[in-house]
């Protein structure tokens, strides 16, 4: 999985980039088919930085979320929460809607007695 971290209108320290990388790496436990994560931190307004995360996964559209916080890590936490919700919803849609075969359908007791 490829992780890209970039900053607009400023610079992120190596320690901050490492913390961001560690946090976004945890998204893999939710959905193992992730191919790339792109984190963009906009420092135009230093008092309220904006963080955007784009997640690419196999056979799906991209997942995108943005959030603004008091500092970079607070904004990142908000964005990760939004992305986690999107990934959980997508995973539920993929795994929860399988058709049940005729063999596994239960026949009501009334229908069995009417046939005789």
N, C-alpha and C positions, 0 to 999 in steps of 0.2 A: 504494500500500500504506500502510495506516494503522498507526502504531506508538504504543502507549500505555504509558507508564512510570509506575508508582505505587509509593508506599512506605507500609507499615504501621508503626506504632509508631516513627516517626522521619521524618527528612527526608533526601533525596538532594541533593547539590550539583548545580549546573548542569553542571559538568565531568564528574561521574560519570554523569549522565543522557545527556550527549553521547557518552561512551565506550560506554555500553550500547546506545544507538541505532546507533552505527557497527557494533558487533559483530552485532547482530541483523539489520541490513540485509543482511549477507552471506548470510543464509539464502536469499535470493532466487536466488542462483546455483545452488542445489540444485533448487529447484522454483519455476518462474516463475509459477504460478497462485496465489500467496499473496495474500490479501486484507487480513488484519490480523494484527498481532502485539501481544500484551498481556503486559507484563513487570510482575510484582509482587514487590517486595523487602520481606521481613518482617524488620524490625530489632528485634524483641522481645528476642532474645538477641544482644547486640552482638558477643560473641566468636565467634558462629557464625550469621551471617545466612542466611536461607533465601530462595532465589530460585525463582519459579514462572514459566514461560513457556507461554502458550497461543497456538497458531498456527492461524489459520483459512485454509482454502484452498477454491477453487471445487470444488463437487461432491464434497466429502469431509467426514468428521467432523473435529472439532478434534483437533489434536495437543497433548498436554499433558505437561510434564515439570517436576519439582522437584528441587532439590539444595541441600545445605547445605555451606558451605565456611568457611575461616578468615577470609576477607573477602568482600566483595560480588563482586569481579571473579573470584575463584576459584570461587565458587558459580555465577556466570554461565557460566564456561567449561565446568563440568560439565553444566549444563543444556543449553547449546548442543550439546554432544556428543551428549546423549540425543536432542534434537530432530532433529539431523542424521541419526542412525540411523533414527529413525521416518520421516523424509521419504525417505531412500534406499530403505527397505524398501517404502514405499508406491509410490514411483516404479517400482521393480523389478516389483512386482505388476502395475501398470498396463501396463507396456510389454513385459514378458517372456512373456506368456501368450496369444499370438495363435495361432489355429488355422492350420494349413498346408493350403492347398487341394489337391485331388486332382492337379492339374496338376504340382505341385511335389514330389510324393512320388516317391521313387526305387523302381523295381521291381527286386527282387533278380534276378540273372542266372538262378537256378534256375527261377523262375516263368516267365520268357520261353521257356526251352527246353522246359518241360513242356507248354506250350500247343500246340506243333507236333506 
